């Protein structure tokens, strides 16, 4: 049974790797990672956005203000078309992954109410 589920997961991963979202993400990641200093700044920005989102989920309500400050701090980087293209591709990929996880959660009747 376990091997069957794991093989199905590998099949899903293979299918996912052929999606436009994943291909775009890899393309822009490759282009951006060729600029190490900018790549590091973008990853720091992504991490800080993630931390703000997690904090908001745990009841810290100044997320909007923190995001505005963060965008201001990274204004120059966020004006770069490559950075914007990568962040958009990253967002689209994250949405696709979220949709898959939400579908699995709903279909498996997995209770996540404890997270609320």
Steps between C-alpha positions, in 0.01 A plus 500: 500500500769749603700443181188554293430838662864601468503403131182703442670795672796464264258492205339819626841663535592401143172648378553814705847549352344536156265782603544851369526633857791274586682558172467878536620484860810301402570731208491819707679334791783404266525850355490669838742261669760607244504832688609377845472830686152569365399136555602526866300820545193347336522194723531720808193691383308175444596370845389824668168499313447140610580587862250788491232271358564236767495764774167629367357149514600488866321820591750776433290759320757755388578292190382769258731760648790256509445405135494865397828563683653191346395603150649841566826342620521293180360763265800496268503122465123486449531736203716248315286322234684171558430514873133570434479216248662260746278607791191461281612153388574409862154618604332303220690185596409546867133541405510179298659311788246647742215390273635144492538490878152645552351242265678221686388638834138524389491160333671328791275670754808602695406727789704821511263697722754475780709751304236771524 
